């Protein structure tokens, strides 16, 4: 679909949303990667999660009427910022970027082509390119096709930054859960995949930068968020094997913070739900000998090499 660039008086084809919080050093790069899209009919909504004169100055200095600045009166978190962006959006479709990341120039063009080829009633995903501070890169290829609800109940690996979503989807599935500080992408993908099919553009159109100060990697926060998600959806209560897998992962996270009691409780839950969970038995024995931290370290290596063998992970290359 070819249309002229949106003006303040017209509705754009795509609304690109960038939540930000005290990341002025990288924000302009993110905005300009969106303005450099081959699709010109778009708006960029920068949601400042606490008013910052410097952030507002960066947005206004770009001098493009397609870029809008919205601010929360106080810090409310990433999920609330994304929801604010969706509510402010005027486009037919919504796409997300983080303030430290970029899009390849044809991201929207190729995703819109895939969207229109499937009747505008799908969520369009793409591959990812990740760049480390030393300049090394890797490509992450996750391919989603059709009804992927079960798959997205099993994984937290699909990022909102890789998606193009019909704006009306959020009227159907709801906004981001403001009580989640982690796993909000997993939570939203579970809800979207209940209603929409997914298709994938097999090119790395999202460019992620591994930078300090990104979304918190606190295991304690991840534990709280994941337990909330497991309690929200009946699918996790109805499928014992599926729930066992996540209880095992929670045990690993408890092991990472040295919480022996939480580690033991979650492993037992994983085994009670699925006594055939051989990995849980192995990690339970190892943890009794070497402590719960050994579960975390060994399981991380196990997952890495399993993914390498299945071809689902890529090595870093210069």
C-alpha positions in Angstrom: 0.0 0.0 0.0 1.5 3.4 -1.0 0.3 6.6 0.6 1.7 10.0 1.2 3.3 10.9 4.5 0.9 11.5 7.3 0.2 15.0 8.4 -1.1 16.1 11.9 -4.6 16.3 10.4 -4.6 12.8 8.9 -4.4 9.3 10.3 -1.1 7.5 9.4 -0.8 3.9 8.1 1.5 2.9 11.0 2.1 4.2 14.5 5.6 3.5 15.8 5.9 3.6 19.6 9.0 4.3 21.5 8.8 4.2 25.4 11.8 5.9 27.0 13.1 6.7 30.4 16.3 8.7 30.9 18.0 7.3 27.8 18.7 10.5 25.9 22.1 9.2 24.7 20.5 6.6 22.4 16.9 7.9 21.8 17.6 10.0 18.7 19.2 6.9 16.9 16.0 5.0 17.5 13.7 7.8 16.2 15.8 8.4 13.1 15.8 4.7 12.2 12.0 4.9 12.0 11.9 8.1 10.1 14.3 6.5 7.6 11.8 3.8 6.7 10.9 3.3 3.1 7.3 3.6 4.3 6.8 7.3 4.9 3.1 7.2 6.0 3.8 6.9 9.7 3.9 8.6 13.0 6.4 8.2 15.8 5.1 8.5 19.4 7.8 8.9 22.0 6.4 8.1 25.5 8.6 9.7 28.2 8.0 7.7 31.4 8.5 10.8 33.5 8.8 14.4 32.1 12.3 15.2 31.0 13.2 18.5 29.3 16.2 16.9 27.7 14.1 14.1 26.1 11.5 16.6 24.9 14.3 18.8 23.4 15.7 15.8 21.5 12.2 15.0 20.0 11.5 18.7 19.1 15.0 19.2 17.6 14.4 16.5 15.0 11.9 18.9 13.4 9.6 16.3 11.9 5.8 16.8 12.3 5.4 13.0 12.3 7.1 12.8 15.7 5.0 13.4 18.8 6.1 13.6 22.5 3.9 12.3 25.3 4.9 12.2 28.9 3.7 10.5 32.1 3.5 12.8 35.1 5.5 10.2 37.0 7.4 7.0 36.4 5.0 4.2 35.6 7.1 1.5 33.9 7.5 0.1 30.5 4.2 -1.7 30.3 2.2 1.4 31.1 4.3 3.4 28.6 3.5 1.0 25.8 -0.2 1.1 26.7 -0.1 4.9 26.6 1.5 4.7 23.2 -1.2 2.4 21.9 -3.9 4.6 23.2 -2.3 7.6 21.5 -1.8 5.8 18.3 -3.8 6.9 15.2 -2.4 4.4 12.7 -4.1 1.3 11.3 -1.1 -0.7 12.5 1.1 -0.4 15.5 4.8 -1.3 15.8 7.2 -1.0 18.7 10.8 -0.1 19.2 12.9 0.4 22.3 14.8 3.6 22.8 18.2 1.9 22.4 17.3 -0.2 19.3 16.8 0.4 15.6 14.9 -0.8 12.6 16.3 -1.8 9.2 15.0 0.6 6.5 12.6 -1.8 4.9 11.1 -3.2 8.1 7.7 -1.6 7.7 7.6 -2.1 4.0 8.2 -5.9 4.1 5.9 -6.4 7.1 3.1 -4.4 5.5 3.4 -6.5 2.4 3.1 -9.7 4.5 0.2 -8.1 6.4 -1.8 -7.2 3.2 -1.0 -10.6 1.7 -2.9 -12.2 4.6 -5.9 -9.9 4.7 -4.7 -7.5 7.4 -5.8 -10.0 10.0 -2.5 -11.3 11.3 0.4 -10.3 13.5 3.6 -10.0 11.4 6.9 -11.0 13.0 10.5 -10.7 11.7 14.0 -12.0 12.5 16.4 -10.1 14.8 20.0 -8.8 14.5 21.8 -8.2 17.8 24.8 -6.0 18.1 27.2 -6.1 21.1 29.3 -3.1 22.3 32.4 -4.6 20.6 30.6 -4.6 17.3 30.1 -8.4 17.1 26.7 -9.5 15.9 24.4 -12.5 15.7 21.1 -13.2 13.9 18.3 -14.7 15.9 15.8 -16.6 13.7 12.5 -17.5 15.2 9.9 -18.5 12.6 6.2 -18.2 13.5 3.6 -19.4 11.1 -0.2 -19.8 11.6 -1.7 -20.8 14.9 1.3 -20.4 17.3 -0.6 -20.1 20.6 0.8 -23.3 22.0 4.3 -22.3 21.0 4.0 -18.9 22.6 2.8 -20.5 25.8 6.1 -22.3 25.9 8.5 -19.5 25.2 9.3 -15.9 26.2 11.6 -15.3 23.2 9.2 -13.3 20.9 9.8 -9.5 21.3 7.2 -6.9 20.7 9.8 -4.9 18.8 9.7 -7.6 16.1 5.9 -7.3 15.5 3.6 -5.3 13.4 0.1 -5.5 14.9 -3.3 -4.2 13.8 -4.2 -1.4 16.2 -7.7 -2.9 16.7 -6.1 -6.0 18.2 -5.5 -4.2 21.5 -9.2 -3.4 21.7 -9.8 -7.1 21.6 -7.0 -8.5 23.8 -6.4 -5.6 26.1 -3.4 -3.4 26.9 -0.1 -4.3 28.5 -0.2 -5.5 32.1 1.1 -2.6 34.2 1.8 -5.0 37.1 4.5 -6.8 35.1 8.0 -5.5 35.2 9.3 -8.5 33.2 7.8 -11.0 30.7 5.3 -8.4 29.4 6.1 -9.4 25.8 5.3 -13.0 26.6 2.1 -12.0 28.3 0.9 -9.9 25.3 2.0 -12.6 22.8 -0.1 -15.1 24.6 -3.2 -12.9 24.3 -2.5 -11.9 20.7 -2.0 -15.5 19.6 -5.4 -16.6 21.0 -7.0 -14.3 18.5 -4.6 -13.8 15.6 -2.5 -16.0 13.3 1.2 -15.0 13.0 3.4 -14.8 9.9 7.1 -14.1 9.7 9.2 -12.1 7.3 12.5 -14.2 7.3 14.8 -11.2 7.4 16.5 -9.5 10.4 14.5 -6.3 10.3 14.8 -5.4 14.0 18.3 -4.4 15.2 18.8 -4.8 18.9 21.7 -3.2 20.8 23.1 -4.9 23.9 23.5 -1.9 26.1 23.7 -1.2 29.9 20.6 0.2 31.5 18.1 -1.8 29.5 15.1 -3.5 31.0 16.0 -4.9 34.4 17.5 -8.4 34.4 16.7 -8.9 38.1 15.9 -12.6 38.6 13.6 -11.6 41.6 11.5 -9.4 39.3 11.5 -12.2 36.7 10.2 -14.7 39.3 7.4 -12.4 40.4 6.3 -11.7 36.8 6.5 -15.3 35.6 4.4 -16.5 38.6 1.8 -13.9 37.9 1.6 -15.0 34.2 1.3 -18.7 35.2 -1.6 -17.7 37.4 -3.4 -15.7 34.8 -4.0 -18.2 32.0 -6.1 -21.4 32.3 -3.8 -23.1 29.8 -1.1 -23.4 32.4 -3.6 -25.0 34.9 -5.0 -27.4 32.3 -1.7 -28.7 30.8 0.4 -30.4 33.4 3.4 -31.0 31.2 3.4 -27.3 30.1 3.1 -26.1 33.7 5.9 -28.5 34.7 8.3 -26.9 32.2 7.7 -23.4 33.6 8.0 -24.7 37.3 11.3 -26.1 36.3 12.4 -22.8 34.9 11.3 -21.0 38.0 13.4 -23.5 40.1 16.4 -22.5 38.0 15.7 -18.8 38.7 15.4 -19.5 42.4 18.7 -21.3 42.2 20.3 -18.3 40.5 19.5 -16.1 43.5 20.6 -18.8 46.0 17.1 -19.4 47.4 17.3 -23.1 48.3 13.8 -23.3 49.7 12.2 -21.8 46.6 14.4 -23.9 44.3 13.4 -27.1 46.1 9.7 -26.2 46.2 9.6 -25.4 42.4 11.4 -28.5 41.4 9.1 -30.7 43.4 6.1 -29.0 41.8 7.7 -29.6 38.4 8.1 -33.3 39.2 4.6 -33.7 40.8 3.1 -32.3 37.6 5.2 -34.4 35.3 7.1 -37.3 37.0 8.7 -38.0 33.6 10.5 -34.7 33.6 14.0 -36.2 33.4 15.8 -32.8 33.5 14.1 -31.9 36.7 15.2 -35.2 38.3 18.8 -34.6 37.1 18.9 -31.0 38.4 17.4 -32.0 41.7 20.2 -34.6 42.3 22.9 -32.1 41.2 21.4 -29.4 43.4 21.4 -31.6 46.4 25.1 -32.2 45.9 26.4 -28.9 44.7 23.7 -26.4 45.7 20.9 -24.8 43.8 23.3 -22.4 42.0 24.7 -25.5 40.2 21.2 -26.1 38.7 21.2 -22.6 37.2 24.7 -22.8 35.8 24.4 -26.3 34.4 20.9 -25.7 33.0 22.0 -22.6 31.2 24.8 -24.5 29.5 22.4 -27.4 28.7 19.9 -25.0 27.0 22.6 -23.2 25.1 24.1 -26.4 23.6 20.7 -27.9 22.9 19.7 -24.8 21.0 23.0 -24.9 19.0 22.4 -28.5 18.1 18.8 -27.8 17.0 20.1 -24.8 15.0 18.0 -22.3 17.0 20.9 -20.3 18.3 23.7 -18.5 16.4 27.2 -17.9 17.5 28.5 -14.4 17.8 30.6 -13.4 14.8 32.8 -10.4 14.2 
